[in-house]
Amino acid sequence: MFRKLLKNDLSQMGSRIYPLYFIILGLAVFAKVMNVLSSHISAFQIIYGFTIMAWVCSIIIGLVYTFFVAIQIFYKKNLKDEGYLTHTLPVTKTSIVSSMFITAMIFTAISILISILSIMIAFYTPGIFNDFYNSIQVAWNSLDSYIQHFAIFSIIIMILSYMQLLSGIYCALSVGHSFSGNKLAYSVVAWVIIYIISQVLNAIAIFVLMWLQPESIQEAYREEVGTNFMYGILTTSMITNSIMLVGTYITTIMMLKHRLNLE
């Protein structure tokens, strides 16, 4: 049943986002055509400039739109009138939340890949795909191990932060809709509380790190201490984001299971 639920969520979200993908790729193709024409006919340079602007805007809108569609679908299917049908399905609340969360992450990844693909199309030259791969490989190999580790940690933290943000909004909406009135207002209050908790948790983690590494304050000018402290900061950020992710995820499920008020 979970597979059918996930398939339905993917289909519903895809039907709203696929047209935007075609627009992004279409603008990229048009930008490439205008680029070729502008190199031979100067009159096309203005059109090429406006096309590039429209294409860049479409990429930004695509990424933002994907995020908001994920929230809107969760809101409509769980907390509005459609929730009466959703919560009568023979599946657990964990399956419902997990399906929507996985769907959101899948389309976020697709949106990023579409953006990258459109860049390659807009600036296409023979062998661009191999050049792109080789340039990344060369750039990566040129970095020392510390920078490589920092990049890996940073990417992981960005992914965790995005997941925690999405889960936090799901949680805030679920908490807000456990009340009988002013549900959106309570959702905003719940989000503010979640944000404060995350900041307090981050502050506690940093204080603990400083307590474990007091030399980082007194001898910050030493490179090895600075490196160790930076690793500590990145690690604590991963831990705090993971705690908030799990906490808000479980709270969302509990709210939908025990406190949901659709009246």
N, C-alpha and C positions, 0 to 999 in steps of 0.2 A: 504493500500500500504506500509506503514511503516513496518508492520509485515513481509511482503514478502521481503522487503529490508533488514531487520535485519536477517531474515532466510538465505538469500543469503550471507550476510557478515559472519555470523557464519559458514556456510558451507565452504566458501572459506578459511577462516582463519583456520578452523579446519582441512581441508585437508592437510594443511602444518605443523600442529603442532601435530596431533594425532600420526604420526609415532614416533616422539620423545618421546611421553608419553609411548609408548610401549617399547621403548628402555630403558627408565628410570626404568620402572617396571620390565622389563626383567632382567636388570642388578641387581636389588634389589633381585629378586628371585634367580639368579645365585650366588649372594654374600651370601645369606642365605645357599644355598646348599654347597658352598665351606666352609662356616663356620662350618657346621656340619661335613663335610669330614675332614677338617683340625684338628678337635678335636680328630679324630681317626687315621688319617694318616698325619704325619708331612710334607710330600712332598707337600700337598695341601696348606700349609700356604702361600707360595710365590704367588700361583695363587689367593688365597683369598685376599692378600694384593693388588695385581694389580687390582683385581675386584672392591675392595672398592674405589681405586683411580679413576677408570673409572666411577663408579657409582656416586661419588661425583662430578666429572667433568660434567657428564651428567645433574645433577640437576642444576648446575650453568649455563651451556649452555642453558638448557631449559628455565630458567627464563629470561636470556638475550635475547634469540632467540624470545621469545614471544613478548617482547618489540619492537624489531626491525622489526618483521613481521607486527605488528600493524602499524608501521610507513610506511613500504614499501607498504602495501596494500592501505593506505590512499594516498600515493604519486602516485601510479600507477592508482588508480581508479578516482582520482580527477585532477591530475596535468600532467599526461602523455597522450598518445594517447587515452587510455581507457576513459579519462575524457570526450571526445566528446560524448560517449554513456551515461556515468553516468549523465551528466548534461542535457541530453534530457529526462530523466525519469520524469514522472508526479508526482514528489515529491519536496518538498521545500529543500533548501540548509540546513536548520536546521535539517530536517529529515536525510539527507545524512550524515552530520557530526555526529549527535547524534547516528545513527546506528553504525558507525565505532567506535565511542568512547565507546559505551556500549559494543560492541563486544570485544574491546581491554581489558576492565576492567573485563569482564566475563572470558576471557581466562587467564588473569593474576591470577584471583582467582583460576581457575582450575589448573593452573601450580603450585601454592602454595600447593593446596590440594594434587595433585599428588606427590609432593615432600614429604609431610608429610606421605602420604600413603606408599611411597617407603621406608621411614625410618622404619616404623612399620614392613614392610615385611622383610627388611634386618636384623632387630634385633628381629624378631618375637619369642615370647614365648607364651605358652598358657595363655590367659587372658590379653594380652598386651594392648588391646583396653580399657578394663575396668581400668587397671592400669594407662594407659595414662590419661584417664579422671579423675580418682581419684587423681593422682599426681598433675594435674593442679588445681583441686579444693582445695586440701590441701595447695598448694603453694600460691594460691590466698587468701585463708582465713588467712594464716599466716602473710600476709602483713597488715600494718596499713592503715588507710583510705587515708592518704596523698600519700603513695606509689601507692595505687590502682588508685587514681585519676591521678597521674603522668603517670602511665602505660596507662590508657585510653586515656588521652590527647596525649601521644606520638604516640599511634597507629593511632588515628584520624589524627594527623599531618603527619605521614608517608603516609597515604592513600591520603590526600589532596596534599602532595608534589608530589607524583607519578602522580596523576591526572593533577596537574598543569604542571609538566614536559612534559607529553604527549600532553596536550593541547597547551603548549608553542611551541613545535616542529611542531605541526599541523599549528599553527599560523605563525611561521617563514617561513615554506615552502609555505604557501598561500601568504604571503606578498612578498616573493622572486619571486614567479611566477606571480606577477602582472606586472613585468617588461618584456620588450621584449627580453632582452639578459642577459647573465651572471646570470641566475636565481638561480643556486645553490649558487653562491657567494653572491648574495643579500639575500638569505635565511640565510646564515651564519651570515651576518651583522645584519639581523633582529633578529636572536637568541641572539646575543651579546647584542643588545639593550634591548630585553625583559629581559635578565638576569640582566642588569644594573638597569633597572626599578624596578625589584623585590628586588634587594639589597638596592636601595634607599628607597623603600617603607618600607622594614624591619628596616632600620636605623631610618626613621622618626617615625615608630611605637615605637621603643625602646626609642627614645628621649621623645616622648609624655608620655610613661609609667614612665620614670624617672622624668618628670615634675609633673606628677600626684602623684608620690610616692617619693618625695625627701629624705625621711627618709631612703630609701633603700640604698642610697649611704653613708650617714653619720653613719648609725647604722646597717650595713650589718651583724654585728656579732650577732644581736638578731635573734633568730630562727623564731619567728613569722613574722618578717619583711622579712627575706629571703624566707619564705614560700609564703607570699603574692606576693613578687616580682617574684618568680618562676611561680606562677599561672598567673601572668600578662604576663610574657614572653611567656608562652604556649598559652595563649589566643590571644595575638597579632600575634603570628605565625600562628594560625588558621585563624585569620581575614585576614592577608596579603596574605596567600596562597589562601584563598577563593576569594579575590579581583582579584588576578592575574589569577586564574582559570576562573572566569566569564569574565574578560576582554579579555583574549586570546581566549576564546571560542567564544565570540560574534564577535571579530575581524576576526577570521577564517571564520565565516559564511558570514560576510560582504565582505571580500576579494573574496570569491568564488562567491558571488552573483553579485558584482559590478565591481571587478577589475581583475578577472581571465583572464590571457593571455596564451592561449594554443598554440600560433603560435611558 
